[in-house]
C-alpha cells in the first residue's frame, strides 16, 4: 500500500507503515492524496486508510 501526494512539481509516495514517511508527505487539511494498494485485501485496506484520514 502507498499514499501519494502530488504538490506542484513534486511527487512523494510512501508506505503508510512509516511514520517518518507520512510526515514527509506534508498532508494538511484539504490536501488531496492518492491511496493505492494491491493484493487480496487491497480494497479493505484503502477504505481503512481513507477512514483514518477522515475521508468519505
PDB file of N, CA, C and O in Angstrom:
ATOM      1  N   UNK A   1       0.834  -1.157   0.000  1.00  0.00           N
ATOM      2  CA  UNK A   1       0.000   0.000   0.000  1.00  0.00           C
ATOM      3  C   UNK A   1       0.887   1.231   0.000  1.00  0.00           C
ATOM      4  O   UNK A   1       1.958   1.242   0.607  1.00  0.00           O
ATOM      5  N   UNK A   2       0.431   2.259  -0.684  1.00  0.00           N
ATOM      6  CA  UNK A   2       1.175   3.506  -0.769  1.00  0.00           C
ATOM      7  C   UNK A   2       0.226   4.690  -0.742  1.00  0.00           C
ATOM      8  O   UNK A   2      -0.907   4.599  -1.215  1.00  0.00           O
ATOM      9  N   UNK A   3       0.687   5.792  -0.191  1.00  0.00           N
ATOM     10  CA  UNK A   3      -0.040   7.057  -0.225  1.00  0.00           C
ATOM     11  C   UNK A   3       0.827   8.029  -1.008  1.00  0.00           C
ATOM     12  O   UNK A   3       2.028   8.157  -0.771  1.00  0.00           O
ATOM     13  N   UNK A   4       0.184   8.708  -1.946  1.00  0.00           N
ATOM     14  CA  UNK A   4       0.917   9.590  -2.861  1.00  0.00           C
ATOM     15  C   UNK A   4       0.372  11.009  -2.767  1.00  0.00           C
ATOM     16  O   UNK A   4      -0.841  11.220  -2.762  1.00  0.00           O
ATOM     17  N   UNK A   5       1.272  11.972  -2.694  1.00  0.00           N
ATOM     18  CA  UNK A   5       0.910  13.383  -2.680  1.00  0.00           C
ATOM     19  C   UNK A   5       1.645  14.060  -3.829  1.00  0.00           C
ATOM     20  O   UNK A   5       2.873  14.019  -3.905  1.00  0.00           O
ATOM     21  N   UNK A   6       0.882  14.683  -4.721  1.00  0.00           N
ATOM     22  CA  UNK A   6       1.465  15.447  -5.822  1.00  0.00           C
ATOM     23  C   UNK A   6       1.250  16.921  -5.512  1.00  0.00           C
ATOM     24  O   UNK A   6       0.120  17.410  -5.501  1.00  0.00           O
ATOM     25  N   UNK A   7       2.338  17.610  -5.262  1.00  0.00           N
ATOM     26  CA  UNK A   7       2.267  19.016  -4.877  1.00  0.00           C
ATOM     27  C   UNK A   7       3.177  19.816  -5.795  1.00  0.00           C
ATOM     28  O   UNK A   7       4.398  19.661  -5.769  1.00  0.00           O
ATOM     29  N   UNK A   8       2.573  20.670  -6.602  1.00  0.00           N
ATOM     30  CA  UNK A   8       3.374  21.435  -7.554  1.00  0.00           C
ATOM     31  C   UNK A   8       4.071  20.498  -8.508  1.00  0.00           C
ATOM     32  O   UNK A   8       3.418  19.706  -9.188  1.00  0.00           O
ATOM     33  N   UNK A   9       5.387  20.572  -8.573  1.00  0.00           N
ATOM     34  CA  UNK A   9       6.129  19.683  -9.469  1.00  0.00           C
ATOM     35  C   UNK A   9       6.799  18.548  -8.693  1.00  0.00           C
ATOM     36  O   UNK A   9       7.663  17.855  -9.230  1.00  0.00           O
ATOM     37  N   UNK A  10       6.403  18.355  -7.433  1.00  0.00           N
ATOM     38  CA  UNK A  10       6.980  17.291  -6.617  1.00  0.00           C
ATOM     39  C   UNK A  10       5.967  16.184  -6.395  1.00  0.00           C
ATOM     40  O   UNK A  10       4.780  16.440  -6.192  1.00  0.00           O
ATOM     41  N   UNK A  11       6.450  14.955  -6.436  1.00  0.00           N
ATOM     42  CA  UNK A  11       5.617  13.792  -6.170  1.00  0.00           C
ATOM     43  C   UNK A  11       6.282  12.990  -5.066  1.00  0.00           C
ATOM     44  O   UNK A  11       7.449  12.611  -5.176  1.00  0.00           O
ATOM     45  N   UNK A  12       5.525  12.729  -3.987  1.00  0.00           N
ATOM     46  CA  UNK A  12       6.015  11.903  -2.899  1.00  0.00           C
ATOM     47  C   UNK A  12       5.082  10.715  -2.749  1.00  0.00           C
ATOM     48  O   UNK A  12       3.862  10.883  -2.735  1.00  0.00           O
ATOM     49  N   UNK A  13       5.637   9.525  -2.638  1.00  0.00           N
ATOM     50  CA  UNK A  13       4.849   8.325  -2.433  1.00  0.00           C
ATOM     51  C   UNK A  13       5.517   7.511  -1.329  1.00  0.00           C
ATOM     52  O   UNK A  13       6.706   7.200  -1.409  1.00  0.00           O
ATOM     53  N   UNK A  14       4.749   7.171  -0.303  1.00  0.00           N
ATOM     54  CA  UNK A  14       5.320   6.455   0.832  1.00  0.00           C
ATOM     55  C   UNK A  14       4.416   5.318   1.280  1.00  0.00           C
ATOM     56  O   UNK A  14       3.221   5.296   0.985  1.00  0.00           O
ATOM     57  N   UNK A  15       5.007   4.382   1.993  1.00  0.00           N
ATOM     58  CA  UNK A  15       4.279   3.313   2.640  1.00  0.00           C
ATOM     59  C   UNK A  15       3.728   3.880   3.944  1.00  0.00           C
ATOM     60  O   UNK A  15       4.491   4.434   4.735  1.00  0.00           O
ATOM     61  N   UNK A  16       2.412   3.756   4.194  1.00  0.00           N
ATOM     62  CA  UNK A  16       1.838   4.350   5.404  1.00  0.00           C
ATOM     63  C   UNK A  16       2.303   3.685   6.697  1.00  0.00           C
ATOM     64  O   UNK A  16       1.991   4.182   7.779  1.00  0.00           O
ATOM     65  N   UNK A  17       3.032   2.586   6.618  1.00  0.00           N
ATOM     66  CA  UNK A  17       3.595   1.967   7.821  1.00  0.00           C
ATOM     67  C   UNK A  17       4.723   2.809   8.397  1.00  0.00           C
ATOM     68  O   UNK A  17       5.110   2.633   9.552  1.00  0.00           O
ATOM     69  N   UNK A  18       5.245   3.717   7.593  1.00  0.00           N
ATOM     70  CA  UNK A  18       6.356   4.566   8.022  1.00  0.00           C
ATOM     71  C   UNK A  18       5.836   5.916   8.508  1.00  0.00           C
ATOM     72  O   UNK A  18       5.345   6.721   7.718  1.00  0.00           O
ATOM     73  N   UNK A  19       5.948   6.156   9.817  1.00  0.00           N
ATOM     74  CA  UNK A  19       5.511   7.433  10.373  1.00  0.00           C
ATOM     75  C   UNK A  19       6.340   8.568   9.784  1.00  0.00           C
ATOM     76  O   UNK A  19       5.803   9.624   9.448  1.00  0.00           O
ATOM     77  N   UNK A  20       7.636   8.354   9.659  1.00  0.00           N
ATOM     78  CA  UNK A  20       8.500   9.377   9.059  1.00  0.00           C
ATOM     79  C   UNK A  20       8.098   9.626   7.605  1.00  0.00           C
ATOM     80  O   UNK A  20       8.073  10.770   7.152  1.00  0.00           O
ATOM     81  N   UNK A  21       7.788   8.570   6.887  1.00  0.00           N
ATOM     82  CA  UNK A  21       7.341   8.721   5.503  1.00  0.00           C
ATOM     83  C   UNK A  21       6.066   9.537   5.402  1.00  0.00           C
ATOM     84  O   UNK A  21       5.941  10.393   4.527  1.00  0.00           O
ATOM     85  N   UNK A  22       5.107   9.273   6.305  1.00  0.00           N
ATOM     86  CA  UNK A  22       3.863  10.048   6.308  1.00  0.00           C
ATOM     87  C   UNK A  22       4.135  11.520   6.586  1.00  0.00           C
ATOM     88  O   UNK A  22       3.498  12.397   6.003  1.00  0.00           O
ATOM     89  N   UNK A  23       5.080  11.784   7.474  1.00  0.00           N
ATOM     90  CA  UNK A  23       5.422  13.176   7.785  1.00  0.00           C
ATOM     91  C   UNK A  23       5.992  13.882   6.557  1.00  0.00           C
ATOM     92  O   UNK A  23       5.739  15.071   6.360  1.00  0.00           O
ATOM     93  N   UNK A  24       6.751  13.176   5.735  1.00  0.00           N
ATOM     94  CA  UNK A  24       7.349  13.804   4.554  1.00  0.00           C
ATOM     95  C   UNK A  24       6.310  14.145   3.494  1.00  0.00           C
ATOM     96  O   UNK A  24       6.577  14.958   2.608  1.00  0.00           O
ATOM     97  N   UNK A  25       5.130  13.537   3.571  1.00  0.00           N
ATOM     98  CA  UNK A  25       4.076  13.861   2.601  1.00  0.00           C
ATOM     99  C   UNK A  25       3.521  15.265   2.806  1.00  0.00           C
ATOM    100  O   UNK A  25       2.946  15.853   1.890  1.00  0.00           O
ATOM    101  N   UNK A  26       3.693  15.794   4.000  1.00  0.00           N
ATOM    102  CA  UNK A  26       3.195  17.126   4.338  1.00  0.00           C
ATOM    103  C   UNK A  26       1.707  17.278   4.030  1.00  0.00           C
ATOM    104  O   UNK A  26       1.278  18.274   3.447  1.00  0.00           O
ATOM    105  N   UNK A  27       0.926  16.272   4.432  1.00  0.00           N
ATOM    106  CA  UNK A  27      -0.520  16.330   4.217  1.00  0.00           C
ATOM    107  C   UNK A  27      -1.140  17.301   5.210  1.00  0.00           C
ATOM    108  O   UNK A  27      -0.853  17.264   6.406  1.00  0.00           O
ATOM    109  N   UNK A  28      -1.986  18.157   4.693  1.00  0.00           N
ATOM    110  CA  UNK A  28      -2.695  19.136   5.514  1.00  0.00           C
ATOM    111  C   UNK A  28      -4.180  19.034   5.197  1.00  0.00           C
ATOM    112  O   UNK A  28      -4.565  18.432   4.195  1.00  0.00           O
ATOM    113  N   UNK A  29      -4.994  19.609   6.034  1.00  0.00           N
ATOM    114  CA  UNK A  29      -6.430  19.613   5.815  1.00  0.00           C
ATOM    115  C   UNK A  29      -6.732  20.205   4.440  1.00  0.00           C
ATOM    116  O   UNK A  29      -6.277  21.305   4.123  1.00  0.00           O
ATOM    117  N   UNK A  30      -7.484  19.492   3.638  1.00  0.00           N
ATOM    118  CA  UNK A  30      -7.863  19.960   2.318  1.00  0.00           C
ATOM    119  C   UNK A  30      -6.945  19.503   1.194  1.00  0.00           C
ATOM    120  O   UNK A  30      -7.269  19.697   0.022  1.00  0.00           O
ATOM    121  N   UNK A  31      -5.798  18.897   1.527  1.00  0.00           N
ATOM    122  CA  UNK A  31      -4.869  18.399   0.508  1.00  0.00           C
ATOM    123  C   UNK A  31      -5.378  17.051   0.008  1.00  0.00           C
ATOM    124  O   UNK A  31      -5.766  16.195   0.803  1.00  0.00           O
ATOM    125  N   UNK A  32      -5.376  16.868  -1.289  1.00  0.00           N
ATOM    126  CA  UNK A  32      -5.792  15.588  -1.864  1.00  0.00           C
ATOM    127  C   UNK A  32      -4.582  14.690  -2.031  1.00  0.00           C
ATOM    128  O   UNK A  32      -3.513  15.132  -2.452  1.00  0.00           O
ATOM    129  N   UNK A  33      -4.769  13.420  -1.693  1.00  0.00           N
ATOM    130  CA  UNK A  33      -3.714  12.423  -1.844  1.00  0.00           C
ATOM    131  C   UNK A  33      -4.320  11.184  -2.486  1.00  0.00           C
ATOM    132  O   UNK A  33      -5.532  10.977  -2.435  1.00  0.00           O
ATOM    133  N   UNK A  34      -3.478  10.373  -3.083  1.00  0.00           N
ATOM    134  CA  UNK A  34      -3.911   9.138  -3.716  1.00  0.00           C
ATOM    135  C   UNK A  34      -3.477   7.966  -2.853  1.00  0.00           C
ATOM    136  O   UNK A  34      -2.332   7.904  -2.407  1.00  0.00           O
ATOM    137  N   UNK A  35      -4.398   7.035  -2.619  1.00  0.00           N
ATOM    138  CA  UNK A  35      -4.091   5.822  -1.865  1.00  0.00           C
ATOM    139  C   UNK A  35      -4.227   4.651  -2.820  1.00  0.00           C
ATOM    140  O   UNK A  35      -5.242   4.513  -3.502  1.00  0.00           O
ATOM    141  N   UNK A  36      -3.197   3.802  -2.870  1.00  0.00           N
ATOM    142  CA  UNK A  36      -3.287   2.627  -3.739  1.00  0.00           C
ATOM    143  C   UNK A  36      -2.774   1.402  -2.994  1.00  0.00           C
ATOM    144  O   UNK A  36      -1.892   1.494  -2.141  1.00  0.00           O
ATOM    145  N   UNK A  37      -3.337   0.275  -3.332  1.00  0.00           N
ATOM    146  CA  UNK A  37      -2.930  -0.981  -2.708  1.00  0.00           C
ATOM    147  C   UNK A  37      -3.114  -2.106  -3.709  1.00  0.00           C
ATOM    148  O   UNK A  37      -3.882  -1.990  -4.664  1.00  0.00           O
ATOM    149  N   UNK A  38      -2.404  -3.189  -3.477  1.00  0.00           N
ATOM    150  CA  UNK A  38      -2.502  -4.374  -4.317  1.00  0.00           C
ATOM    151  C   UNK A  38      -2.699  -5.581  -3.418  1.00  0.00           C
ATOM    152  O   UNK A  38      -2.268  -5.588  -2.265  1.00  0.00           O
ATOM    153  N   UNK A  39      -3.344  -6.586  -3.947  1.00  0.00           N
ATOM    154  CA  UNK A  39      -3.477  -7.830  -3.202  1.00  0.00           C
ATOM    155  C   UNK A  39      -4.906  -8.133  -2.800  1.00  0.00           C
ATOM    156  O   UNK A  39      -5.847  -7.414  -3.137  1.00  0.00           O
ATOM    157  N   UNK A  40      -5.027  -9.217  -2.073  1.00  0.00           N
ATOM    158  CA  UNK A  40      -6.329  -9.765  -1.695  1.00  0.00           C
ATOM    159  C   UNK A  40      -7.162  -8.788  -0.872  1.00  0.00           C
ATOM    160  O   UNK A  40      -8.365  -8.665  -1.101  1.00  0.00           O
ATOM    161  N   UNK A  41      -6.557  -8.104   0.066  1.00  0.00           N
ATOM    162  CA  UNK A  41      -7.285  -7.199   0.956  1.00  0.00           C
ATOM    163  C   UNK A  41      -7.123  -5.731   0.574  1.00  0.00           C
ATOM    164  O   UNK A  41      -7.319  -4.849   1.410  1.00  0.00           O
ATOM    165  N   UNK A  42      -6.772  -5.467  -0.662  1.00  0.00           N
ATOM    166  CA  UNK A  42      -6.456  -4.104  -1.101  1.00  0.00           C
ATOM    167  C   UNK A  42      -7.623  -3.140  -0.903  1.00  0.00           C
ATOM    168  O   UNK A  42      -7.436  -2.048  -0.366  1.00  0.00           O
ATOM    169  N   UNK A  43      -8.794  -3.520  -1.319  1.00  0.00           N
ATOM    170  CA  UNK A  43      -9.938  -2.614  -1.226  1.00  0.00           C
ATOM    171  C   UNK A  43     -10.234  -2.262   0.233  1.00  0.00           C
ATOM    172  O   UNK A  43     -10.462  -1.095   0.554  1.00  0.00           O
ATOM    173  N   UNK A  44     -10.231  -3.244   1.100  1.00  0.00           N
ATOM    174  CA  UNK A  44     -10.481  -3.015   2.518  1.00  0.00           C
ATOM    175  C   UNK A  44      -9.407  -2.112   3.129  1.00  0.00           C
ATOM    176  O   UNK A  44      -9.717  -1.227   3.927  1.00  0.00           O
ATOM    177  N   UNK A  45      -8.158  -2.335   2.757  1.00  0.00           N
ATOM    178  CA  UNK A  45      -7.048  -1.534   3.283  1.00  0.00           C
ATOM    179  C   UNK A  45      -7.164  -0.076   2.856  1.00  0.00           C
ATOM    180  O   UNK A  45      -6.965   0.830   3.666  1.00  0.00           O
ATOM    181  N   UNK A  46      -7.482   0.148   1.600  1.00  0.00           N
ATOM    182  CA  UNK A  46      -7.626   1.523   1.101  1.00  0.00           C
ATOM    183  C   UNK A  46      -8.767   2.231   1.817  1.00  0.00           C
ATOM    184  O   UNK A  46      -8.628   3.389   2.211  1.00  0.00           O
ATOM    185  N   UNK A  47      -9.883   1.554   1.987  1.00  0.00           N
ATOM    186  CA  UNK A  47     -11.020   2.167   2.683  1.00  0.00           C
ATOM    187  C   UNK A  47     -10.669   2.508   4.124  1.00  0.00           C
ATOM    188  O   UNK A  47     -11.105   3.540   4.634  1.00  0.00           O
ATOM    189  N   UNK A  48      -9.896   1.668   4.785  1.00  0.00           N
ATOM    190  CA  UNK A  48      -9.488   1.925   6.162  1.00  0.00           C
ATOM    191  C   UNK A  48      -8.587   3.162   6.255  1.00  0.00           C
ATOM    192  O   UNK A  48      -8.734   3.971   7.171  1.00  0.00           O
ATOM    193  N   UNK A  49      -7.665   3.305   5.314  1.00  0.00           N
ATOM    194  CA  UNK A  49      -6.785   4.486   5.309  1.00  0.00           C
ATOM    195  C   UNK A  49      -7.618   5.747   5.064  1.00  0.00           C
ATOM    196  O   UNK A  49      -7.391   6.771   5.707  1.00  0.00           O
ATOM    197  N   UNK A  50      -8.561   5.679   4.156  1.00  0.00           N
ATOM    198  CA  UNK A  50      -9.429   6.828   3.872  1.00  0.00           C
ATOM    199  C   UNK A  50     -10.222   7.204   5.119  1.00  0.00           C
ATOM    200  O   UNK A  50     -10.344   8.385   5.443  1.00  0.00           O
ATOM    201  N   UNK A  51     -10.763   6.204   5.823  1.00  0.00           N
ATOM    202  CA  UNK A  51     -11.499   6.479   7.062  1.00  0.00           C
ATOM    203  C   UNK A  51     -10.587   7.107   8.111  1.00  0.00           C
ATOM    204  O   UNK A  51     -10.990   8.038   8.808  1.00  0.00           O
ATOM    205  N   UNK A  52      -9.369   6.604   8.225  1.00  0.00           N
ATOM    206  CA  UNK A  52      -8.422   7.111   9.205  1.00  0.00           C
ATOM    207  C   UNK A  52      -8.148   8.601   9.001  1.00  0.00           C
ATOM    208  O   UNK A  52      -8.054   9.359   9.967  1.00  0.00           O
ATOM    209  N   UNK A  53      -8.023   9.009   7.757  1.00  0.00           N
ATOM    210  CA  UNK A  53      -7.740  10.405   7.466  1.00  0.00           C
ATOM    211  C   UNK A  53      -9.000  11.258   7.382  1.00  0.00           C
ATOM    212  O   UNK A  53      -8.930  12.436   7.033  1.00  0.00           O
ATOM    213  N   UNK A  54     -10.144  10.674   7.696  1.00  0.00           N
ATOM    214  CA  UNK A  54     -11.374  11.453   7.751  1.00  0.00           C
ATOM    215  C   UNK A  54     -12.036  11.643   6.412  1.00  0.00           C
ATOM    216  O   UNK A  54     -12.828  12.569   6.235  1.00  0.00           O
ATOM    217  N   UNK A  55     -11.721  10.774   5.459  1.00  0.00           N
ATOM    218  CA  UNK A  55     -12.326  10.869   4.125  1.00  0.00           C
ATOM    219  C   UNK A  55     -13.722  10.285   4.123  1.00  0.00           C
ATOM    220  O   UNK A  55     -14.269   9.927   5.166  1.00  0.00           O
ATOM    221  N   UNK A  56     -14.276  10.199   2.955  1.00  0.00           N
ATOM    222  CA  UNK A  56     -15.653   9.724   2.807  1.00  0.00           C
ATOM    223  C   UNK A  56     -15.747   8.223   2.754  1.00  0.00           C
ATOM    224  O   UNK A  56     -16.843   7.677   2.632  1.00  0.00           O
TER     225      UNK A  56
END
